[in-house]
Amino acid sequence: MTEEELYNRYHEIQSTYVEVRFIDGESLIGKLDSFVSGVNNEPDEASIYVDCYELFASEISEIVELPGYNSDSGDSFFKNIYD
């Protein structure tokens, strides 16, 4: 994703929980926390935080809202979407 795409998608999302799908086929489900622009994240690129993980725009292929998701533990988890 580009920074602009990430920024726009971050502001479109209405759900607390999301599934972030990465370009390598992995994904992460967790609580969407914040967006950081590239300018405010130098020397790194734009990113979002999902739980305690910083996820960079160039690593993300898609962000899917999970409106019905309820995490009892509050923990995020990784999975391979191609399995």
N, C-alpha and C positions, 0 to 999 in steps of 0.2 A: 504494500500500500504506500501511497505517497503521504506526505504530511497533511496535505489538504484533504485527501480521502479519509485519513484517520480522524482528523479534526471534525469533519462533517459527520462521520459515522458515530463518533463519540457523542456528539450533540443530538443525534437522532434517537439514540437508545433511550427507551423508557423503563427498561427492566433493571433490577438490581443485579441480577446474575446474567452472565454471558458465557458463551463458548467462543473462544478465540481459536481460529484454525490457522495453522502456520504453513508456510510454503513447503516445509519438509514432510508434511502429512501428519504431524503431531497436533494435538489440540489441548487446550486448557479450559476448564470450567471453574469459574470463581466469581467473586464479587467485584464489579467494575468500580474502581475508585477514582482515578483522575487521568487527565491528559496533560502532557508536558510538551510544549513546542520545542523545535530544534534550537531556536535562539536561547531559550531558557534551560537547555539541556547540554550546552556545549561542553566538551567537544563531541558529545554523542548526538544522535538524531532524535526526532520527535518520538514520543513513546506514550503508552498508557500504562497504568498500574492496575493489575487484577490481583486482588489480595496483596501479598507482599512482593509480587513479581513485576519487574519492569520489562515490558514487551515493546520492542522497537518496531517502528512502522515497516521497515524493509523485511521483517520476519513474518509479518501477518498477511494472510491471503483473504481472510473473511472474519467478521465478528457477527455472531448469531445471538439474538436475544433469547433468553429462556424465561418467559413470563410466568410459567407455572412451576419453575424450579424452586425447591425448598431445601436448603442445606441444613441438616440437623447438626452436623459437626462444625460447619463454617469453614471447613478445609477445602482447598481447591485440589484438583487432580488433573494429571496429564493422561492422555490416551492417544493411541494411534488410530486415526480415522480410516486408514486403509486396511485394518485388520478385519 
